[in-house]
Amino acid sequence: MGTYLNPGNSGFARIIASDYIDKTGLISLINGTIGTTKSMTCISRPRRFGKSYAAQMLCAYYDKTCDSHSLFDAYEIMQDESYEKHMGKYDVIYIDMTYVKQFCDGYESLVTYLPEKITEELLTAYPEVIASNEFPTTLMRVVEHTGNKIVIIIDEWDAPIRENIKIERAYLELLRSLFKSSGTTSKIFAAAYMTGILPIKKDGSQSALSDFREYTMIKPRKYGEYVGFTEAEVKDLCDEHNISFDSMKHWYDGYDFKEVGAVYNPNSVMLAIENDDFDSYWTESSAAEGLMKYISKPYSGLTKTIAELIGGVDVKVNTKGFANDLVTFRGKDDVLTLMIHLGYLAYDSEKETVHIPNEEIKLEFQKAIREVDHEETIKRLNESDKLFLDTISGNEEAVAAQIEKIHREETSPLHYNKEDSLRSVIKLAYYTYRDNYLQWEELPAGDGYADLVYLPKRDSDWPVLVVELKWNKTAEGAIDQILSKHYPDVIKDYGSEILLVGINYDKDAPDGDRKHECRIVKI
């Protein structure tokens, strides 16, 4: 058992010693690639989404130096026909790139350090093998000597690129030497599995390692259920630990993949259970992944887009041109695409839109925008803060004027008179709500659905806001609807004062006389 060669199964044994969600079905997918042209797999997902758990599971399964039947016999993979065929049949090379950093001067000497250390362990295990000054040739000689191929697992493959851009070219060349498109690679490796936050770096418009099949937060495809916890898995955990599923969904849901459905941040779910506390566990793991540095970039339209996202508006994005690194940005679409890969935004592949996925990440955005030294952002913050104060003080004219201003400035003429735009305008206008409120859209209430409800956080003494929107009618009519359909009944026991806010836009008024009006009633 070595550091890089055949590390054993102790890592996976520790994982399953606590609450373990069965993700061993991933093994059958990797088994299905062995002996095919699809044997190289790269899966990218955000930090704290179980990348290392999956890598250690694969190490335990494939490593020929240990018997791992006792670790896997109770799980899904045991039922798969490939279970015995590949278990414990390979030499495993396992590289955790975040671990390596401390031994090679912050990755400065990475491309010489890794081949030397892995070769050293190979020669200790197989002293009959004669090393070559070409690392792939040494690997080939080991395979020829043992008669079986190698499974290579690289965890956090992109950490060197994220943290030391200077070594990018040399590092990619090292990977190319191992995984180049030739018969050599297939003779050495039974399977290659890489995880990272970012997809593989591009050369121009193509992947620098073209033989890898990539599965990302934009297109996880068949690996979608292994990105995080599925909704069924989270429900089972909540039942087991007697914890609110609705709260869990509100805090940590928001990622959604085709044929999988809702996917939750696994680290946050488990910490919420362990601590019996719903909170943001989205702690920084690297300064390079800080949210503020990306939302502060001076690209056209980015400030408005961030405000829309914080307000709860879905935003269109073009993900195609992203270079898969932290430094090459051509505009706001590249920034948004990076935030998808980092987990700060969730992507809807059918609509090609992004949104902030859940309450946990909303809090991170709210904290970040308060620290951004950006004139336009500060102006928006101040206007939104004042709008809340005007609403609570009952200043109807000021509320109507600010909503009209946002509607005029932020909505294109093409969409100005569409009903959906007014709701987006309201969310954009009140976009600092997360300082004191939780926002609910189409809240089932009384005899219908309230358009927007802002519920104050428990440590806040702010009132509940029930907002009803009307087009070409009256603000008074909006208030009448709230009362006649008993919307406040659902929150009458919430413990806070309730303000009813009716907002109307007369879309059929002559140009120049377009009028937004507001009516505020305290009950």
KAVEN-V756561 format. One record per backbone hydrogen bond with DSSP energy under -0.5 kcal/mol. CO is the residue of the C=O (numbers start at 1). NH is the residue of the N-H. If there is no record, write none. Layout:
# KAVEN-V756561
CO;NH, CO;NH
This chain:
# KAVEN-V756561
4;6, 4;94, 5;2, 6;2, 9;13, 10;14, 11;15, 12;16, 13;17, 14;17, 15;18, 19;21, 20;22, 21;23, 23;26, 24;27, 24;28, 25;29, 26;30, 27;31, 28;32, 30;33, 30;34, 31;34, 33;36, 36;39, 39;41, 39;192, 40;213, 41;194, 42;44, 42;215, 43;196, 46;49, 48;267, 50;54, 51;55, 52;56, 53;57, 54;58, 55;59, 56;60, 57;61, 58;62, 59;63, 61;88, 62;90, 63;66, 66;68, 68;71, 68;72, 69;72, 69;73, 72;75, 72;78, 75;78, 76;79, 77;80, 80;83, 82;86, 83;87, 86;89, 90;64, 91;151, 92;6, 92;94, 93;95, 93;153, 95;97, 95;155, 96;99, 96;100, 97;101, 99;102, 100;103, 100;104, 101;104, 101;106, 101;107, 104;108, 104;109, 105;108, 107;110, 109;112, 109;113, 110;114, 112;116, 113;117, 114;118, 115;119, 116;120, 117;121, 118;122, 119;123, 120;124, 121;125, 122;126, 126;129, 129;131, 133;135, 134;137, 134;138, 135;139, 136;140, 137;141, 138;142, 139;143, 140;144, 141;145, 142;146, 143;147, 149;91, 150;152, 150;190, 150;191, 151;93, 152;193, 153;95, 153;155, 154;157, 154;195, 155;97, 156;159, 158;162, 159;163, 160;164, 164;167, 165;168, 167;171, 168;172, 169;173, 170;174, 171;175, 172;176, 173;177, 174;178, 175;179, 176;180, 180;182, 182;186, 183;187, 184;187, 184;188, 185;188, 185;189, 188;150, 190;35, 191;152, 192;41, 193;154, 194;43, 195;157, 196;45, 201;208, 202;204, 203;205, 203;206, 206;203, 209;212, 212;214, 213;42, 215;44, 219;216, 220;223, 221;224, 223;226, 224;227, 224;228, 229;264, 230;234, 231;235, 232;236, 233;237, 234;238, 235;239, 236;240, 237;241, 238;242, 238;243, 239;242, 244;248, 245;249, 246;250, 247;251, 248;252, 249;253, 250;359, 251;360, 252;265, 255;263, 257;260, 257;261, 261;257, 262;231, 263;255, 264;229, 264;266, 265;269, 266;270, 267;271, 268;272, 269;273, 270;274, 271;275, 272;276, 272;277, 277;279, 279;281, 281;283, 286;289, 287;290, 290;294, 291;294, 291;295, 292;296, 294;297, 297;299, 299;302, 301;305, 302;306, 303;307, 304;308, 305;309, 306;310, 307;311, 308;312, 308;313, 309;312, 315;354, 317;319, 319;322, 323;202, 327;329, 328;323, 331;334, 331;335, 332;336, 333;337, 334;338, 335;339, 336;340, 337;341, 338;342, 339;343, 339;344, 339;345, 340;343, 346;355, 347;349, 348;352, 348;353, 352;317, 353;348, 354;315, 355;346, 358;362, 359;363, 360;364, 361;365, 362;366, 363;367, 364;368, 365;369, 366;370, 368;371, 368;372, 372;374, 374;378, 375;379, 376;380, 377;381, 378;382, 379;383, 380;384, 381;385, 382;386, 383;387, 384;388, 385;389, 386;390, 387;391, 388;392, 389;393, 390;395, 391;394, 394;396, 395;399, 396;400, 397;401, 398;402, 399;403, 400;404, 401;405, 402;406, 403;407, 404;408, 405;409, 406;410, 407;411, 410;412, 412;415, 412;416, 415;418, 418;421, 418;422, 419;422, 419;423, 420;424, 421;425, 422;426, 423;427, 424;428, 425;429, 426;430, 428;431, 430;433, 432;435, 433;436, 433;437, 436;457, 438;455, 440;453, 443;450, 445;448, 448;445, 450;443, 451;442, 452;467, 453;440, 453;455, 454;456, 454;465, 455;438, 457;460, 464;466, 464;499, 465;454, 465;467, 466;501, 467;452, 468;503, 470;505, 474;478, 475;479, 476;480, 477;481, 478;482, 479;483, 480;484, 481;485, 482;487, 483;486, 485;447, 486;489, 487;490, 488;491, 489;492, 491;494, 497;464, 498;523, 499;466, 499;501, 500;502, 500;521, 501;468, 501;503, 502;519, 503;470, 504;517, 505;472, 505;507, 506;509, 510;513, 515;506, 517;504, 519;502, 521;500
